Amino acid sequence: IIMIQTRTKIIISVSALFFLMCLCAGSVFLYSLSKERKQYEEKRIERAQNQEREKILNSLTESLEKTKDARASLHTRFLKEEDIINFLTLIETLGKEQSVILKTSNLNIKPINETFEDLVLNVTMGGEFEILLHTIELFENLPYQTSITSMQISKSEDATETPWNVTFELHVTKFIKV
């Protein structure tokens, strides 16, 4: 009987030890499985984010290609530093072609932001009323980003040379020279 009890105790001890080892091994396996699952989920989320970024990048690249001509056209609407003299010549030529007396004065620069600034000049014209209005329309339709402010139209006291006078401020958007 003592031997059976000892044998039973040994079997129970070995079984308990085996059970505890299996329990520990199972716990380690479940922990590593949980850890692997977390890593897999993180990689899956990262892959989905990368795919989304790739879609956005492809979309932006496609948009850049689609708008290439429009951007080039828009780029020409802004005066560049080296084009200022040509622009002033264009204004004077416009006045001569329309048969108006044209004078420019007070050439200033007003910053808009880090990229653009306004070239501001005062323009005074004299001539026939209809021709002056037509010339103003031509100034509004110059091939640059322009705006006309502070306009004054008056009838001349001495109507022999210029029956009407117009004075306005012309703003032309230009790139800041870097």
Backbone as a printed PyTorch tensor [residue, N CA C, xyz], in Angstrom:
tensor([[[  0.8180,  -1.1670,   0.0000],
         [  0.0000,   0.0000,   0.0000],
         [  0.8810,   1.2560,   0.0000]],

        [[  1.9310,   1.2320,   0.7420],
         [  2.7950,   2.3930,   0.8030],
         [  3.4090,   2.6260,  -0.5780]],

        [[  3.7600,   1.6050,  -1.2300],
         [  4.3480,   1.7350,  -2.5390],
         [  3.3430,   2.2920,  -3.5450]],

        [[  2.1030,   1.8760,  -3.4090],
         [  1.0740,   2.3580,  -4.2990],
         [  0.8480,   3.8450,  -4.0190]],

        [[  0.8540,   4.2090,  -2.7930],
         [  0.6770,   5.6100,  -2.4580],
         [  1.8560,   6.4380,  -2.9580]],

        [[  3.0590,   5.9270,  -2.8280],
         [  4.2230,   6.6420,  -3.3090],
         [  4.1720,   6.7280,  -4.8260]],

        [[  3.8310,   5.6160,  -5.4270],
         [  3.7170,   5.6110,  -6.8860],
         [  2.6300,   6.5790,  -7.3390]],

        [[  1.5280,   6.5970,  -6.6470],
         [  0.4300,   7.4880,  -6.9770],
         [  0.8720,   8.9330,  -6.7730]],

        [[  1.5980,   9.1800,  -5.6980],
         [  2.0910,  10.5290,  -5.4430],
         [  3.0570,  10.9570,  -6.5470]],

        [[  3.9090,  10.0430,  -6.9970],
         [  4.8590,  10.3660,  -8.0580],
         [  4.0910,  10.6490,  -9.3530]],

        [[  3.1230,   9.8250,  -9.6550],
         [  2.3310,  10.0200, -10.8760],
         [  1.5810,  11.3520, -10.7970]],

        [[  0.9940,  11.6250,  -9.6300],
         [  0.2660,  12.8900,  -9.4700],
         [  1.2380,  14.0630,  -9.5650]],

        [[  2.4110,  13.9580,  -8.9700],
         [  3.4020,  15.0430,  -9.0210],
         [  3.8870,  15.2540, -10.4470]],

        [[  4.1860,  14.1540, -11.1340],
         [  4.6520,  14.2640, -12.5180],
         [  3.5330,  14.8320, -13.3870]],

        [[  2.3270,  14.3650, -13.1680],
         [  1.1840,  14.8780, -13.9360],
         [  0.9730,  16.3570, -13.6650]],

        [[  1.0570,  16.7500, -12.4040],
         [  0.8890,  18.1640, -12.0550],
         [  2.0060,  18.9920, -12.6790]],

        [[  3.2510,  18.4480, -12.6060],
         [  4.3770,  19.1500, -13.2030],
         [  4.1930,  19.2580, -14.7210]],

        [[  3.7550,  18.1600, -15.3420],
         [  3.5030,  18.1690, -16.7830],
         [  2.3930,  19.1670, -17.1230]],

        [[  1.3460,  19.1820, -16.3010],
         [  0.2380,  20.1210, -16.5240],
         [  0.7190,  21.5700, -16.4230]],

        [[  1.5480,  21.8320, -15.3960],
         [  2.0730,  23.1840, -15.2290],
         [  2.9840,  23.5790, -16.3920]],

        [[  3.8030,  22.6380, -16.8680],
         [  4.6690,  22.9200, -18.0090],
         [  3.8340,  23.1840, -19.2620]],

        [[  2.7920,  22.3690, -19.4450],
         [  1.8940,  22.5860, -20.5940],
         [  1.1810,  23.9300, -20.4650]],

        [[  0.7690,  24.2530, -19.2650],
         [  0.1030,  25.5340, -19.0260],
         [  1.0500,  26.6970, -19.3380]],

        [[  2.2980,  26.5890, -18.8830],
         [  3.2920,  27.6350, -19.1670],
         [  3.5680,  27.7180, -20.6660]],

        [[  3.7560,  26.5590, -21.3010],
         [  4.0220,  26.5320, -22.7390],
         [  2.8280,  27.1150, -23.5030]],

        [[  1.6220,  26.7730, -23.0840],
         [  0.4180,  27.3100, -23.7300],
         [  0.3250,  28.8190, -23.5450]],

        [[  0.6540,  29.2780, -22.3460],
         [  0.6130,  30.7210, -22.0760],
         [  1.6390,  31.4570, -22.9370]],

        [[  2.8490,  30.9130, -23.0160],
         [  3.8870,  31.5220, -23.8480],
         [  3.4450,  31.5190, -25.3060]],

        [[  2.8540,  30.4050, -25.7710],
         [  2.3830,  30.3150, -27.1420],
         [  1.2810,  31.3370, -27.4090]],

        [[  0.3220,  31.4350, -26.4890],
         [ -0.7660,  32.4040, -26.6700],
         [ -0.2510,  33.8450, -26.6230]],

        [[  0.7230,  34.1030, -25.7460],
         [  1.3090,  35.4420, -25.6670],
         [  2.0210,  35.7910, -26.9820]],

        [[  2.8390,  34.8480, -27.4740],
         [  3.5610,  35.1220, -28.7230],
         [  2.5790,  35.2170, -29.8930]],

        [[  1.5070,  34.4270, -29.8610],
         [  0.4770,  34.5130, -30.9000],
         [ -0.2090,  35.8760, -30.8500]],

        [[ -0.5020,  36.3520, -29.6480],
         [ -1.1130,  37.6700, -29.4800],
         [ -0.1730,  38.7620, -29.9750]],

        [[  1.1120,  38.6140, -29.6450],
         [  2.1060,  39.5900, -30.0740],
         [  2.2270,  39.5910, -31.6010]],

        [[  2.2530,  38.4170, -32.1940],
         [  2.3230,  38.2980, -33.6560],
         [  1.0710,  38.9010, -34.3050]],

        [[ -0.0530,  38.6820, -33.6760],
         [ -1.3100,  39.2250, -34.2050],
         [ -1.2810,  40.7570, -34.1900]],

        [[ -0.7640,  41.3300, -33.0950],
         [ -0.6390,  42.7830, -33.0050],
         [  0.2810,  43.3020, -34.1030]],

        [[  1.4340,  42.6480, -34.2640],
         [  2.3790,  43.0650, -35.2980],
         [  1.7480,  42.9430, -36.6870]],

        [[  1.0270,  41.8520, -36.9000],
         [  0.3520,  41.6680, -38.1850],
         [ -0.6600,  42.7850, -38.4180]],

        [[ -1.4240,  43.1120, -37.3920],
         [ -2.4370,  44.1700, -37.5160],
         [ -1.7740,  45.5270, -37.7850]],

        [[ -0.6750,  45.8170, -37.0930],
         [  0.0580,  47.0660, -37.3270],
         [  0.5890,  47.1250, -38.7570]],

        [[  1.1470,  46.0140, -39.2350],
         [  1.6600,  45.9600, -40.6110],
         [  0.5240,  46.1150, -41.6150]],

        [[ -0.6240,  45.5060, -41.3280],
         [ -1.7720,  45.6160, -42.2290],
         [ -2.2600,  47.0640, -42.3030]],

        [[ -2.3270,  47.7390, -41.1510],
         [ -2.7500,  49.1470, -41.1160],
         [ -1.7250,  50.0150, -41.8480]],

        [[ -0.4440,  49.7570, -41.6010],
         [  0.6090,  50.5220, -42.2710],
         [  0.5450,  50.3200, -43.7870]],

        [[  0.2920,  49.0960, -44.2020],
         [  0.1850,  48.8080, -45.6440],
         [ -1.0200,  49.5330, -46.2460]],

        [[ -2.1500,  49.5240, -45.5340],
         [ -3.3410,  50.2240, -46.0180],
         [ -3.0730,  51.7250, -46.1230]],

        [[ -2.3800,  52.2890, -45.1360],
         [ -2.0420,  53.7120, -45.1740],
         [ -1.1000,  54.0210, -46.3370]],

        [[ -0.1280,  53.1500, -46.5570],
         [  0.7940,  53.3440, -47.6800],
         [  0.0640,  53.2580, -49.0170]],

        [[ -0.8840,  52.3380, -49.1190],
         [ -1.6640,  52.2360, -50.3510],
         [ -2.5060,  53.4920, -50.5620]],

        [[ -3.0690,  54.0230, -49.4770],
         [ -3.8570,  55.2530, -49.5770],
         [ -2.9680,  56.4320, -49.9830]],

        [[ -1.7840,  56.5250, -49.3790],
         [ -0.8350,  57.5770, -49.7610],
         [ -0.4300,  57.4460, -51.2280]],

        [[ -0.2410,  56.2070, -51.6650],
         [  0.1290,  55.9770, -53.0620],
         [ -0.9950,  56.4120, -53.9990]],

        [[ -2.2430,  56.1260, -53.6300],
         [ -3.3860,  56.5690, -54.4360],
         [ -3.4370,  58.0910, -54.5110]],

        [[ -3.2290,  58.7530, -53.3600],
         [ -3.2470,  60.2160, -53.3170],
         [ -2.1120,  60.7770, -54.1700]],

        [[ -0.9270,  60.2020, -54.0430],
         [  0.2240,  60.6500, -54.8210],
         [ -0.0400,  60.4750, -56.3220]],

        [[ -0.5980,  59.3310, -56.7020],
         [ -0.9230,  59.1010, -58.1100],
         [ -1.9630,  60.0930, -58.5970]],

        [[ -2.9490,  60.3760, -57.7460],
         [ -3.9820,  61.3390, -58.1050],
         [ -3.3860,  62.7320, -58.2830]],

        [[ -2.4990,  63.1260, -57.3720],
         [ -1.8480,  64.4340, -57.4810],
         [ -0.9580,  64.5110, -58.7200]],

        [[ -0.2370,  63.4450, -58.9910],
         [  0.6070,  63.4100, -60.1840],
         [ -0.2430,  63.5240, -61.4380]],

        [[ -1.3620,  62.8100, -61.4530],
         [ -2.2820,  62.8750, -62.5910],
         [ -2.8530,  64.2880, -62.7450]],

        [[ -3.2100,  64.9120, -61.6160],
         [ -3.7230,  66.2830, -61.6530],
         [ -2.6690,  67.2490, -62.1760]],

        [[ -1.4190,  67.0430, -61.7540],
         [ -0.3390,  67.8900, -62.2500],
         [ -0.2030,  67.7680, -63.7620]],

        [[ -0.2880,  66.5630, -64.2600],
         [ -0.1820,  66.3520, -65.7040],
         [ -1.3690,  66.9610, -66.4440]],

        [[ -2.5690,  66.8140, -65.8840],
         [ -3.7690,  67.3510, -66.5300],
         [ -3.7620,  68.8750, -66.5720]],

        [[ -3.1910,  69.4970, -65.5270],
         [ -3.2340,  70.9580, -65.4210],
         [ -1.9410,  71.6210, -65.8860]],

        [[ -1.0700,  70.8600, -66.5100],
         [  0.2260,  71.3980, -66.9290],
         [  0.0620,  72.6110, -67.8440]],

        [[ -0.7650,  72.4880, -68.8690],
         [ -0.9560,  73.6020, -69.8100],
         [ -1.6540,  74.7830, -69.1370]],

        [[ -2.6430,  74.4940, -68.2960],
         [ -3.3650,  75.5700, -67.6110],
         [ -2.4310,  76.3260, -66.6610]],

        [[ -1.5620,  75.5980, -65.9700],
         [ -0.6120,  76.2540, -65.0640],
         [  0.3930,  77.0940, -65.8410]],

        [[  0.8340,  76.5880, -66.9830],
         [  1.7700,  77.3650, -67.8110],
         [  1.0930,  78.6400, -68.3010]],

        [[ -0.1830,  78.5220, -68.6790],
         [ -0.9380,  79.6880, -69.1250],
         [ -1.1290,  80.6780, -67.9810]],

        [[ -1.4480,  80.1700, -66.8000],
         [ -1.6290,  81.0250, -65.6340],
         [ -0.3160,  81.7180, -65.2550]],

        [[  0.7570,  81.0070, -65.4070],
         [  2.0770,  81.5590, -65.0710],
         [  2.3870,  82.8020, -65.9070]],

        [[  1.8940,  82.8300, -67.1300],
         [  2.1500,  83.9810, -67.9920],
         [  1.3190,  85.1930, -67.5920]],

        [[  0.2970,  85.0180, -66.7480],
         [ -0.5470,  86.1260, -66.3200],
         [  0.1230,  87.0150, -65.2760]],

        [[  1.2290,  86.5580, -64.7270],
         [  1.9320,  87.3350, -63.7040],
         [  3.2030,  87.9210, -64.2890]],

        [[  3.4060,  89.1710, -63.9960],
         [  4.5660,  89.9080, -64.4840],
         [  5.8140,  89.4250, -63.7580]],

        [[  6.8910,  89.2830, -64.5050],
         [  8.1630,  88.9020, -63.8990],
         [  9.0320,  90.1530, -63.7910]],

        [[ 10.0020,  90.0980, -62.9220],
         [ 10.8880,  91.2420, -62.6680],
         [ 11.5080,  91.7580, -63.9660]],

        [[ 11.9780,  90.8350, -64.7860],
         [ 12.6560,  91.2470, -66.0170],
         [ 11.7000,  91.7750, -67.0890]],

        [[ 10.3770,  91.6320, -66.8880],
         [  9.3940,  92.0920, -67.8660],
         [  8.8280,  93.4790, -67.5590]],

        [[  9.2640,  94.1280, -66.4970],
         [  8.6830,  95.4140, -66.0970],
         [  8.8970,  96.4720, -67.1730]],

        [[ 10.0880,  96.5550, -67.7100],
         [ 10.3700,  97.5640, -68.7430],
         [  9.4930,  97.3050, -69.9730]],

        [[  9.3930,  96.0410, -70.3780],
         [  8.5350,  95.7050, -71.5250],
         [  7.0750,  96.0360, -71.2390]],

        [[  6.6570,  95.8500, -69.9900],
         [  5.2810,  96.1720, -69.6170],
         [  5.0240,  97.6760, -69.7240]],

        [[  5.9390,  98.4680, -69.2240],
         [  5.7930,  99.9280, -69.3140],
         [  5.7810, 100.3810, -70.7730]],

        [[  6.5890,  99.7510, -71.5880],
         [  6.5920, 100.0530, -73.0250],
         [  5.2510,  99.6750, -73.6430]],

        [[  4.6850,  98.5440, -73.2230],
         [  3.3690,  98.1120, -73.7100],
         [  2.3070,  99.1590, -73.3750]],

        [[  2.3530,  99.6930, -72.1610],
         [  1.3790, 100.7110, -71.7550],
         [  1.5150, 101.9670, -72.6170]],

        [[  2.7310, 102.4000, -72.8230],
         [  2.9460, 103.5950, -73.6490],
         [  2.5040, 103.3580, -75.0930]],

        [[  2.7920, 102.1870, -75.6220],
         [  2.3830, 101.8400, -76.9850],
         [  0.8680, 101.7980, -77.0870]],

        [[  0.2360, 101.2700, -76.0650],
         [ -1.2290, 101.2080, -76.0350],
         [ -1.8260, 102.6070, -76.1120]],

        [[ -1.2480, 103.5370, -75.3740],
         [ -1.7160, 104.9240, -75.4110],
         [ -1.5270, 105.5560, -76.7790]],

        [[ -0.3710, 105.3240, -77.4030],
         [ -0.1040, 105.8870, -78.7300],
         [ -1.0550, 105.3160, -79.7690]],

        [[ -1.2790, 103.9980, -79.7040],
         [ -2.1670, 103.3560, -80.6810],
         [ -3.6020, 103.8440, -80.5560]],

        [[ -4.0120, 104.2290, -79.3580],
         [ -5.3820, 104.6800, -79.1420],
         [ -5.5100, 106.2040, -79.2980]],

        [[ -4.4320, 106.8490, -79.6280],
         [ -4.4130, 108.2990, -79.8240],
         [ -4.8240, 109.0600, -78.5680]],

        [[ -4.3020, 108.6420, -77.4360],
         [ -4.5260, 109.3770, -76.1950],
         [ -3.1750, 109.8320, -75.6620]],

        [[ -3.1940, 110.9010, -74.9090],
         [ -1.9850, 111.3690, -74.2470],
         [ -1.8900, 110.5970, -72.9350]],

        [[ -0.8270, 109.8370, -72.7610],
         [ -0.7080, 108.9430, -71.6140],
         [  0.5810, 109.2480, -70.8580]],

        [[  0.4610, 109.3560, -69.5450],
         [  1.6260, 109.5700, -68.6810],
         [  1.5380, 108.5940, -67.5220]],

        [[  2.6640, 107.9950, -67.1690],
         [  2.7260, 107.1300, -65.9900],
         [  3.6070, 107.8010, -64.9500]],

        [[  3.2740, 107.6110, -63.6820],
         [  4.0620, 108.1940, -62.6040],
         [  3.9140, 107.3510, -61.3450]],

        [[  4.7160, 107.6580, -60.3590],
         [  4.6650, 107.0110, -59.0400],
         [  4.6800, 105.4920, -59.1290]],

        [[  5.7150, 104.9440, -59.6730],
         [  5.8900, 103.5040, -59.7550],
         [  6.2990, 102.9870, -58.3780]],

        [[  5.4220, 102.1620, -57.7620],
         [  5.6730, 101.6190, -56.4180],
         [  5.4680, 100.1200, -56.4260]],

        [[  5.9620,  99.4970, -55.3620],
         [  5.7770,  98.0610, -55.1930],
         [  5.1500,  97.8220, -53.8300]],

        [[  4.0300,  97.0720, -53.8170],
         [  3.3500,  96.7150, -52.5680],
         [  3.3810,  95.1970, -52.4140]],

        [[  3.9580,  94.6850, -51.3320],
         [  3.9910,  93.2290, -51.1270],
         [  2.5790,  92.6680, -50.8950]],

        [[  2.3280,  91.4850, -51.4480],
         [  1.0660,  90.7780, -51.2180],
         [  1.3200,  89.6190, -50.2570]],

        [[  2.2940,  88.7710, -50.6060],
         [  2.7070,  87.6540, -49.7520],
         [  4.1520,  87.3010, -50.0990]],

        [[  4.6210,  86.0920, -49.7360],
         [  6.0140,  85.7390, -49.9770],
         [  6.3230,  85.5370, -51.4540]],

        [[  5.2980,  85.3040, -52.2660],
         [  5.5070,  84.9830, -53.6720],
         [  5.2000,  86.1430, -54.6100]],

        [[  4.1880,  86.9330, -54.2600],
         [  3.7220,  87.9720, -55.1640],
         [  3.7900,  89.3530, -54.5300]],

        [[  3.8560,  90.3470, -55.4110],
         [  3.7510,  91.7350, -54.9980],
         [  3.0590,  92.4940, -56.1220]],

        [[  2.4840,  93.6270, -55.7750],
         [  1.8030,  94.4590, -56.7660],
         [  2.7370,  95.5630, -57.2260]],

        [[  2.8090,  95.7040, -58.5400],
         [  3.4680,  96.8530, -59.1380],
         [  2.3590,  97.8840, -59.3030]],

        [[  2.4920,  99.0370, -58.6440],
         [  1.4460, 100.0570, -58.6490],
         [  1.9750, 101.2880, -59.3580]],

        [[  1.1970, 101.7640, -60.3440],
         [  1.5930, 102.9880, -61.0150],
         [  0.3710, 103.8500, -61.2790]],

        [[  0.5730, 105.1480, -61.2190],
         [ -0.4960, 106.0910, -61.5300],
         [ -0.4550, 106.3800, -63.0190]],

        [[ -1.6290, 106.3140, -63.6480],
         [ -1.7320, 106.5600, -65.0790],
         [ -2.6660, 107.7430, -65.2790]],

        [[ -2.2270, 108.6880, -66.1050],
         [ -3.0520, 109.8350, -66.4710],
         [ -3.1900, 109.8260, -67.9860]],

        [[ -4.4350, 109.9240, -68.4530],
         [ -4.6840, 109.9340, -69.9000],
         [ -5.5700, 111.1240, -70.2470]],

        [[ -5.4110, 111.6020, -71.4600],
         [ -6.2500, 112.6840, -71.9530],
         [ -6.6600, 112.3950, -73.3880]],

        [[ -7.9010, 112.7450, -73.7310],
         [ -8.3760, 112.5180, -75.0930],
         [ -9.8940, 112.5300, -75.1500]],

        [[-10.4270, 111.9740, -76.2310],
         [-11.8720, 111.8800, -76.4190],
         [-12.4620, 110.8730, -75.4290]],

        [[-13.6730, 111.1450, -74.9540],
         [-14.3050, 110.3290, -73.9150],
         [-14.4170, 108.8610, -74.3280]],

        [[-14.9400, 108.5770, -75.5240],
         [-15.1440, 107.1940, -75.9720],
         [-13.8090, 106.4560, -76.1110]],

        [[-12.8140, 107.1850, -76.6220],
         [-11.4940, 106.5720, -76.7870],
         [-10.8700, 106.2790, -75.4240]],

        [[-11.0650, 107.1700, -74.4750],
         [-10.5450, 106.9420, -73.1170],
         [-11.2010, 105.7130, -72.4860]],

        [[-12.5260, 105.5930, -72.6330],
         [-13.2160, 104.4230, -72.0770],
         [-12.7190, 103.1350, -72.7280]],

        [[-12.5270, 103.1780, -74.0310],
         [-12.0210, 101.9980, -74.7430],
         [-10.5980, 101.6510, -74.2590]],

        [[ -9.7820, 102.6530, -74.0580],
         [ -8.4110, 102.4200, -73.5860],
         [ -8.4210, 101.8380, -72.1730]],

        [[ -9.3330, 102.3040, -71.3350],
         [ -9.4580, 101.7350, -69.9770],
         [ -9.8300, 100.2630, -70.0610]],

        [[-10.7500,  99.9290, -70.9680],
         [-11.1120,  98.5180, -71.1680],
         [ -9.8910,  97.7110, -71.6040]],

        [[ -9.0650,  98.2880, -72.4590],
         [ -7.8510,  97.5900, -72.8890],
         [ -6.9000,  97.3680, -71.7130]],

        [[ -6.8050,  98.3580, -70.8220],
         [ -5.9730,  98.1890, -69.6180],
         [ -6.5150,  97.0620, -68.7400]],

        [[ -7.8270,  96.9620, -68.6350],
         [ -8.4320,  95.9000, -67.8320],
         [ -8.1790,  94.5290, -68.4410]],

        [[ -7.9740,  94.4830, -69.7600],
         [ -7.7880,  93.2040, -70.4520],
         [ -6.3490,  92.9380, -70.8590]],

        [[ -5.4190,  93.5970, -70.2140],
         [ -4.0110,  93.3110, -70.4780],
         [ -3.7240,  91.8430, -70.1510]],

        [[ -2.7410,  91.2390, -70.7840],
         [ -2.4800,  89.8100, -70.5440],
         [ -1.7550,  89.5300, -69.2260]],

        [[ -2.0670,  90.3130, -68.2110],
         [ -1.4910,  90.1350, -66.8830],
         [ -2.6010,  90.2580, -65.8580]],

        [[ -2.3080,  89.8670, -64.6290],
         [ -3.2570,  90.0110, -63.5300],
         [ -3.2500,  91.4800, -63.1220]],

        [[ -4.2770,  92.2330, -63.5550],
         [ -4.3200,  93.6760, -63.2960],
         [ -5.6190,  94.0710, -62.6260]],

        [[ -5.5830,  95.2130, -61.9520],
         [ -6.8020,  95.8230, -61.4180],
         [ -6.6140,  97.3380, -61.4380]],

        [[ -7.7210,  98.0030, -61.6570],
         [ -7.6980,  99.4660, -61.7060],
         [ -8.4420,  99.9920, -60.4840]],

        [[ -7.8110, 100.9280, -59.7640],
         [ -8.4450, 101.5060, -58.5760],
         [ -8.3410, 103.0250, -58.6530]],

        [[ -9.0980, 103.6890, -57.8340],
         [ -9.0370, 105.1460, -57.6730],
         [ -9.1530, 105.9030, -58.9890]],

        [[-10.1610, 105.6140, -59.7650],
         [-10.3110, 106.2680, -61.0640],
         [-11.0720, 107.5820, -60.9290]],

        [[-10.5840, 108.5990, -61.6350],
         [-11.2460, 109.9000, -61.6940],
         [-11.3320, 110.3240, -63.1550]],

        [[-12.5340, 110.6450, -63.5970],
         [-12.7470, 111.1360, -64.9630],
         [-13.2500, 112.5600, -64.8460]],

        [[-12.6230, 113.4520, -65.6120],
         [-13.0460, 114.8560, -65.5520],
         [-12.9810, 115.4710, -66.9430]],

        [[-13.8580, 116.4430, -67.1480],
         [-13.8660, 117.1980, -68.3970],
         [-12.8580, 118.3300, -68.2520]],

        [[-12.0540, 118.5130, -69.2810],
         [-11.0020, 119.5340, -69.2370],
         [-11.5910, 120.9220, -69.3540]],

        [[-10.9310, 121.8510, -68.6710],
         [-11.2930, 123.2610, -68.7940],
         [-10.8950, 123.7550, -70.1860]],

        [[ -9.6830, 123.3530, -70.5900],
         [ -9.1720, 123.7240, -71.9050],
         [ -9.3740, 122.5200, -72.8230]],

        [[-10.4550, 122.5080, -73.5930],
         [-10.8460, 121.3570, -74.3970],
         [-10.1530, 121.2960, -75.7440]],

        [[ -9.1580, 122.1080, -75.9800],
         [ -8.5150, 122.1090, -77.2880],
         [ -7.6700, 120.8590, -77.5120]],

        [[ -6.7950, 120.5010, -76.5500],
         [ -5.9100, 119.3550, -76.7440],
         [ -6.5370, 118.0630, -76.2210]],

        [[ -7.0430, 118.0840, -75.0100],
         [ -7.6480, 116.8880, -74.4070],
         [ -8.9750, 117.2740, -73.7730]],

        [[-10.0910, 116.9200, -74.4230],
         [-11.3860, 117.3010, -73.8580],
         [-11.7150, 116.5860, -72.5410]],

        [[-11.1750, 115.3630, -72.3470],
         [-11.4350, 114.6070, -71.1210],
         [-10.1130, 114.1110, -70.5430]],

        [[-10.0550, 114.0290, -69.2160],
         [ -8.8740, 113.4940, -68.5180],
         [ -9.3020, 112.3540, -67.6060]],

        [[ -8.4700, 111.3370, -67.5480],
         [ -8.7090, 110.1920, -66.6650],
         [ -7.4220, 109.9580, -65.8730]],

        [[ -7.5850, 109.7700, -64.5730],
         [ -6.4560, 109.4130, -63.7160],
         [ -6.8670, 108.1790, -62.9230]],

        [[ -6.0020, 107.1630, -62.9140],
         [ -6.2990, 105.9510, -62.1420],
         [ -5.0110, 105.2970, -61.6800]],

        [[ -5.1990, 104.3850, -60.7410],
         [ -4.0830, 103.6260, -60.1930],
         [ -4.1770, 102.2170, -60.7730]],

        [[ -3.1130, 101.7720, -61.4130],
         [ -3.0720, 100.4470, -62.0330],
         [ -2.2160,  99.5260, -61.1700]],

        [[ -2.8030,  98.4040, -60.7540],
         [ -2.0790,  97.3830, -59.9750],
         [ -1.8270,  96.1840, -60.8710]],

        [[ -0.5790,  95.7450, -60.9440],
         [ -0.2060,  94.5760, -61.7380],
         [  0.5080,  93.6110, -60.8050]],

        [[ -0.0090,  92.3830, -60.7220],
         [  0.6050,  91.3740, -59.8460],
         [  1.8560,  90.8330, -60.5130]],

        [[  2.9320,  90.7550, -59.7270],
         [  4.1810,  90.2350, -60.2640],
         [  4.8360,  89.3030, -59.2590]],

        [[  5.6900,  88.4340, -59.7840],
         [  6.4490,  87.5350, -58.9170],
         [  7.5340,  88.3190, -58.1980]],

        [[  7.8070,  87.9330, -56.9820],
         [  8.9180,  88.5290, -56.2340],
         [ 10.1930,  87.8590, -56.7140]],

        [[ 11.1870,  88.6610, -57.0270],
         [ 12.4690,  88.1180, -57.4800],
         [ 13.1510,  87.4820, -56.2800]],

        [[ 13.5390,  86.2290, -56.4620],
         [ 14.1750,  85.4850, -55.3760],
         [ 15.6750,  85.5420, -55.5010]]])
